[in-house]
């Protein structure tokens, strides 16, 4: 088994999820407001779901397909959300970023800070060539995060997902390693903090 990485930013620790996080995951991700804006989080978030989800992380990391991080406040150790790079086991050197922040911690910039660290890890350690992300069009806050970390609007996947009986448009953003390197060289990607040793 490979050792999953831990990253550090100015205010946050991005570390592997542990089974002891399951109760907080269920509480935070179980909020209808979180599930409503994501394609994959179920509602209601039933007992055992968090443990099952956390239990898949090491195997998928070892397979080279996924790296998932618990987003934790350094000052309190409190779990505030999750972020990951998915779909990595392909020959095209690309991955998809996905994230959620618990409702109590909305509006503090945690998601942007964590996302900067995640894409830095994706490009500098995993040596990806491209990272993309998708979000429900009704959730523009997610798009603002992608724009702040240097991703570029690439289009709208019309009526792409069905959630709770409603067809949703998904907005697509992407960033290439050359673009990230250019931004980093010019100091445009620095306020997310530094990544730690993988």
Number of C-alpha atoms within 10 A of each C-alpha: 8 10 10 16 16 15 22 20 20 14 14 25 24 27 19 21 22 12 14 10 16 19 14 16 25 18 13 23 24 19 18 15 13 17 19 17 18 18 16 9 16 18 15 12 18 11 11 11 15 20 18 12 13 18 14 11 20 19 13 17 19 14 13 16 16 20 23 25 23 24 29 21 18 15 9 8 11 15 22 23 24 23 22 22 24 20 15 22 15 10 6 10 16 22 26 19 22 19 20 21 20 19 15 9 14 13 10 9 12 21 24 19 23 33 22 24 27 24 27 23 22 25 21 15 11 15 13 19 18 20 22 22 23 23 24 22 18 14 14 12 14 21 21 12 19 26 16 15 23 19 21 18 16 14 12 16 16 12 11 12 15 11 14 9 7 9 12 19 18 21 22 20 22 20 21 17 19 12 15 22 16 12 15 13 11 10 10 14 19 15 14 23 17 16 22 14 10 11
